[in-house]
Amino acid sequence: MAAMDLLGRRWALRILWELRDGPIGARALRERCDGMSSSVLYDRLRELTSAALIEQTDKDAYALTETGHALGRALKPLDDWAVAWRAGRGTPSTRARSRAAPTASDLRMGTNVSRRTLGVTES
């Protein structure tokens, strides 16, 4: 559950997503994450570093650790699903169901998504 708590925090997945192609400095990372305050950025960077998902390089950039890369590989099927799901949203049969559904971008950016919106029912 601790992993879900961390990854569910606003901007955490977006930061990991932005680091997928290599190290990025904090300023450039903030520019890529429109609307993120510097205090939230540094809080998330500390949390992700503490969880051993990212590390700070010698050049003061942030990069994924091997554990961070492994998480990215684990999330790849979810990203593939989100891309396919979004591509199918324009059809009449899915348009009505998906009005309130989050996009892959919403999920990456840490937008709060209710269980009802995701179609999760209590059992």
Secondary structure, DSSP 8 states (H G I E B T S, - for coil): -HHHHHHTSTTHHHHHHHTTTS-EEHHHHHHHSTT--HHHHHHHHHHHHHTTSEEE-TTSEEEE-HHHHHHHHHHHHHHHHHHHHHHGGGSHHHHTTTTT---HHHHHHT----TTTTT----
